Amino acid sequence: MKAESILAQAIAEQATPIVGAHTDFDLLLDRIGDARFVLLGEATHGSHEFYRIRAELTKRLIREKGFSAIAAEADWPDAYRINRFIRGMRRDTDAASALGDFQRFPQWMWRNSDILDLVGWLASHNESIADPALRVGFYGLDLYSLHSSMASVLTYLDEHDPKAAQRARDRYGCFDVFGDEPQTYGHAIAAGIASDCEHEVLTQLVEVLKRRGDMLRRDGVMAEDAQFEAEQNARVVAHAEEYYRMMYVGGVSTWNLRDTHMADTLDALAEFLERRGRTAKIVVWAHNSHVGDSDAMSHRAERDEITIGHLCRERHPGDTVLVGFTTYDGTVTAATDWGGNAERKRVRPALPGSFEQLFHRTGVPSFLMLLDDLGEATAALHEPRLERAIGVIYRPQTERWSHYFDVRLADQLNAVIHVDRTRALEPLERTSQWERGELPETYPTGL
């Protein structure tokens, strides 16, 4: 344990304490420099401090570094409603309404007080920018929105090309027999009891992409936003079809399908922003398990799984900065099972041998640490050690096996922000379970 104490002391000496000052993240902004892609992670999908700090960093990246977009681990059509609101294409009158499409589990990831504040700030910031093409945007990276993305494509085509809309309706009608649950489609295809819809969705994607030139000649550059939205929704449909079709096929990594889609979406967004005449500088919000470089994460590397962080480093070398977050204990908003209610759960103290426990031993409540140029005393951060990952599900009863993995932190990330004790993210819809919080383990006999 003496070696651990020495290492913890070396980290405390090298780290920058976070004390609530404007200068807390100056070193990180210097490290980011002119990088065009900054990926901000989180150790859980339900900790207030991670959202608050990412929002603070994002605002500084927009104001001081000219960042033009936020790309989040969220569904494209749901996030695009926020994009319309903050960029003045308003169908909504306030920030709360702009979050209205986030109805799918887990709602609290985006329907929470911290995102509400950020959306309000983005709208206010954009009001001072006269040129709509130069306003900051908000976009989703994920691929779960099979049916809502199909509906968005049809809505767009109904308005711009009714004949094309009918062709799309016929193709997407392939899914009608499976109902509203994409998993039902995947089950049926894997069981061999139905034909897949791969040809239909790919054909529709090609047609949407081909019409871009005609649209621009007819409707002008101002219509390009709507066309790009439709193109990306058509991509989501194609990639979601593949994702759900492969979900129940052994040996196929749906993880790779999903993270590759997110990386491809990021690149498509960058290309779109460049076409509009501005340098694409994008901040990504996603979990550490996506943001971190998979080469440094044993559970990913052993299964040949890749992450958006790895792909971004590979595709944009020298232009990518990966930032992760960790916490030792506190509370978190999470569910017990997929589709369950949001609960306010206690985060157990980090396990011995983990990075989180090591950071706790520094005695520094919150700090930033750059990981690119570690000194001799902190070189051990390149060695494998446990790291905790809490997603939308938290099962502390199986803490070690459900939530810990071996990583080489200094190879996984360029910087880490540690907040020793965090508190649960506040959902806009608070359930009775969330309000009550987690019952003591000794309930009902404990006092």
Order of alpha helices (4+ residues) and beta strands (2+ residues): alpha-beta-alpha-beta-alpha-beta-alpha-alpha-alpha-beta-alpha-alpha-alpha-alpha-alpha-alpha-alpha-beta-alpha-alpha-alpha-beta-beta-alpha-beta-beta-alpha-beta-alpha-beta-alpha
